[in-house]
Amino acid sequence: MTAAELGALARWALMEEAETTPKPGLVDRETNGAHRDMDFSTFRRSAEALEPWFSAMAELGMTLDGTAEDLFLALRPVGQEAEQAMYAATGGVNTHKGLIFTLGIYCGAAGRCLRDLGRVTEGALRETEQEMVVSVLTGELRRLRTAPAATHGVRNLQQYGAPGVRGEAIRGYPAVWDLALPVLRQDGDWNRVKLQALLTLMASCEDSNVLARRDPAVLGRVQQDAAAFLRSGGAHGPDALDRLRALDRAYTRENISPGGCADLLATAIFMKGLLEIR
């Protein structure tokens, strides 16, 4: 597998998440959800603009000498350039900042696995990701607890103690590996399988986007809504899509967008594709 192929796989995962329909409060093929500044075409432009940057991050993993932590530090300025490419493509809209961070890590980790092993395995990918990020991000979170609250993530950390995507990375993305990916590997209509994975994430995860837009009480309600949906048959039930559209209308009215779970879904889709390639 080449760096260019890894970049194309990342773009595919971004679009597969966007195409999953209907998603409560999120941009999909039918609605903009709770987002007034973006739509499906915005996501397409962003994904296309980011593909070469994901390839560049994979290439770094394949070529950079040094430790896994050195690789992570080298990826970060590339990720900042990728953010600027995203903003240029979307007219200043943040469509994929969280995924630049997460898939950037995993593109770099996959490149390192290919260099060292000649292949990507789940075990090697998870171990490499941990070696890359744990020390750096643990120290970063410690400093951010008393830093100026310049972003939604830092405000969530200081106000609610929520570590956000940095915390997910430090923990090794258990929601991706233990919740979403097993669902994505099940048989069935692919769109409904993706919806089932999304609602599984929404039922369990501390979604940073919901926290930033609303508060912990609303996050708790989102988790309860998702759990109730899964208990009553989930995405494969005969009325599932109608129920999700109703939830989408309610979340749109209330400015609720589980964007953190959408990012985890895209990451799990990337993993499924990556690990199925032989």
C-alpha positions in Angstrom: 0.0 0.0 0.0 1.3 3.4 -0.9 1.0 6.8 0.8 -1.3 8.0 -2.0 -3.6 5.0 -1.4 -3.8 5.8 2.3 -4.7 9.3 1.5 -7.4 8.1 -0.9 -8.7 5.7 1.8 -9.0 8.6 4.2 -10.9 10.7 1.7 -13.2 7.7 1.1 -13.9 7.4 4.8 -14.8 11.1 5.1 -17.3 10.8 2.3 -18.7 7.5 3.6 -19.5 9.3 6.9 -21.1 12.2 5.1 -23.2 10.0 2.9 -24.6 8.1 5.8 -28.3 9.2 5.9 -30.3 10.2 7.9 -28.1 11.3 10.8 -29.6 13.2 13.7 -28.3 16.8 13.8 -25.6 16.1 11.3 -24.9 17.0 7.6 -26.0 14.2 5.3 -27.5 13.8 1.8 -30.9 15.0 3.0 -30.3 17.9 5.4 -27.7 20.1 7.0 -28.8 19.1 10.5 -27.9 21.7 13.1 -25.3 23.3 10.8 -26.2 26.5 9.0 -22.7 27.1 7.5 -22.2 23.8 5.7 -23.9 21.2 3.6 -23.0 18.0 1.8 -21.1 19.7 -1.0 -19.0 21.5 1.7 -17.9 18.1 3.0 -17.1 16.9 -0.5 -14.8 19.9 -1.2 -13.1 19.4 2.2 -12.5 15.7 1.7 -11.0 16.3 -1.8 -8.8 19.1 -0.4 -7.5 16.9 2.4 -6.6 13.8 0.5 -3.1 14.9 -0.5 -2.4 16.0 3.1 -3.4 12.6 4.4 -1.1 11.1 1.8 1.7 13.4 3.0 1.2 12.3 6.6 1.3 8.7 5.6 4.5 9.4 3.6 6.1 10.9 6.8 5.3 7.6 8.6 7.1 5.7 5.9 10.2 7.9 5.7 10.8 9.7 8.9 13.7 8.5 11.1 13.3 8.6 14.8 10.8 7.5 17.4 7.1 7.2 17.1 6.8 10.3 19.3 9.1 12.1 16.8 6.7 11.1 14.1 3.7 12.6 15.9 5.5 15.9 16.5 6.5 16.0 12.8 2.9 15.4 11.8 1.4 18.3 13.7 2.7 21.1 11.4 1.5 19.1 8.4 -1.9 18.9 10.1 -1.9 22.7 10.5 -1.3 23.1 6.8 -4.1 20.6 6.1 -6.4 22.8 8.2 -5.6 25.8 6.1 -6.3 23.8 2.9 -9.6 22.7 4.4 -10.6 26.3 5.2 -9.6 27.5 1.7 -11.8 24.8 0.2 -14.8 25.5 2.4 -14.7 29.2 2.7 -13.6 29.2 6.3 -15.8 26.4 7.5 -14.5 23.8 10.0 -15.7 20.5 8.5 -13.0 18.1 9.4 -10.5 19.6 12.0 -11.0 16.7 14.4 -10.5 14.2 11.7 -7.3 15.9 10.4 -6.0 15.2 13.9 -7.2 11.6 14.2 -6.8 10.3 10.7 -3.5 12.2 10.5 -2.3 10.1 13.4 -3.5 6.9 11.9 -2.2 7.7 8.4 1.2 8.3 10.0 0.9 5.2 12.1 -0.1 3.1 9.1 2.9 4.4 7.2 5.2 3.5 10.1 3.7 0.0 10.2 4.3 -0.5 6.4 7.9 0.7 6.8 8.7 -1.6 9.7 6.5 -4.6 9.0 5.6 -4.4 5.4 1.9 -4.5 6.3 -0.7 -3.0 8.7 -2.2 -5.1 11.5 -4.7 -4.0 14.1 -2.2 -4.7 16.9 0.7 -2.9 15.3 -1.5 0.1 14.4 -2.9 0.4 18.0 0.5 0.0 19.6 2.1 2.6 17.2 -0.6 5.2 17.9 -0.1 4.8 21.6 3.7 5.2 21.3 3.1 8.3 19.2 0.8 10.3 21.4 0.5 9.3 25.0 3.4 11.2 26.5 3.0 14.3 24.4 -0.8 14.6 24.8 -0.8 13.8 28.5 1.5 16.7 29.1 -0.5 18.9 26.8 -3.7 18.3 28.6 -2.0 19.1 31.9 -1.0 22.5 30.6 -4.3 23.2 28.9 -6.2 23.0 32.2 -4.8 26.4 33.1 -4.3 27.9 29.7 -6.5 30.6 28.1 -9.6 28.9 26.7 -9.0 29.6 23.1 -11.0 26.7 21.6 -14.1 24.7 22.3 -12.0 21.8 23.3 -10.1 23.7 25.9 -13.3 25.3 27.3 -14.8 21.8 27.6 -11.7 20.6 29.4 -11.7 23.5 31.9 -15.5 23.7 32.4 -16.5 20.0 32.4 -13.2 18.1 32.7 -13.8 16.6 29.2 -10.5 15.8 27.5 -12.0 15.6 24.0 -10.1 14.1 21.1 -6.8 14.3 23.0 -8.3 12.1 25.6 -9.6 9.7 23.0 -6.1 9.5 21.5 -4.5 8.9 24.9 -6.9 6.1 25.6 -6.2 4.5 22.2 -9.7 5.3 20.7 -11.6 2.5 22.4 -14.9 3.8 21.0 -13.6 3.2 17.5 -12.1 -0.2 18.1 -14.6 -1.7 20.7 -17.9 0.0 19.8 -18.0 1.2 16.2 -15.8 -1.2 14.3 -17.5 -4.5 15.5 -20.8 -3.0 14.3 -19.4 -2.0 10.9 -18.2 -5.6 10.4 -21.7 -6.9 10.6 -23.7 -7.9 7.6 -26.6 -5.9 6.2 -27.5 -2.8 4.2 -24.3 -0.7 4.4 -26.1 2.6 5.1 -28.0 1.1 7.9 -24.9 -0.6 9.3 -23.2 2.8 9.5 -26.2 4.3 11.2 -26.2 1.5 13.7 -22.5 2.2 14.4 -23.2 5.9 14.8 -26.1 5.4 17.3 -23.9 2.9 19.2 -21.3 5.7 19.6 -23.9 8.3 20.5 -25.3 6.1 23.3 -21.9 5.8 25.0 -19.5 8.6 24.1 -18.9 12.0 25.7 -19.4 13.9 22.5 -17.4 17.1 22.7 -19.5 18.9 20.0 -22.7 18.4 22.0 -20.9 19.7 25.1 -19.6 22.7 23.3 -23.0 23.6 21.7 -25.1 22.8 24.7 -24.2 21.2 28.1 -23.8 17.9 30.0 -27.6 17.6 30.6 -28.2 17.7 26.8 -25.4 15.3 26.2 -27.1 12.9 28.7 -30.3 13.2 26.8 -28.6 12.5 23.5 -27.1 9.3 25.0 -30.5 8.3 26.3 -32.2 8.9 22.9 -29.6 6.8 21.1 -29.8 4.0 23.7 -33.6 4.0 23.4 -33.3 3.8 19.6 -31.0 0.8 19.8 -33.2 -1.0 22.3 -36.3 -0.6 20.0 -34.6 -2.4 17.0 -31.9 0.0 16.0 -31.2 1.0 12.4 -32.5 -2.2 10.9 -36.0 -1.8 12.2 -38.8 -1.1 9.7 -39.4 2.5 10.9 -35.8 3.3 11.8 -35.2 5.9 9.1 -38.4 7.7 9.9 -37.5 7.8 13.6 -34.0 9.1 12.8 -35.5 11.8 10.6 -37.7 12.9 13.4 -34.7 13.0 15.8 -32.8 15.0 13.1 -35.6 17.6 13.1 -35.6 17.8 16.9 -31.9 18.2 17.1 -31.8 20.8 14.4 -34.3 22.9 16.3 -32.3 22.5 19.5 -28.8 23.1 17.9 -27.6 19.6 18.8 -24.9 18.1 16.6 -23.1 14.9 17.7 -20.1 15.8 15.5 -17.6 14.0 17.8 -19.4 10.7 17.2 -19.5 11.4 13.5 -15.7 11.8 13.6 -15.4 8.5 15.4 -17.6 6.8 12.8 -15.4 8.1 10.0 -12.3 6.8 11.8 -13.9 3.4 12.2 -14.8 3.3 8.5 -11.2 4.1 7.7 -10.1 1.3 9.9 -12.5 -1.2 8.4 -11.2 -0.3 4.9 -7.6 -0.3 5.9 -7.7 -3.7 7.7 -9.6 -5.4 4.9 -7.0 -4.5 2.3 -4.7 -7.4 1.5 
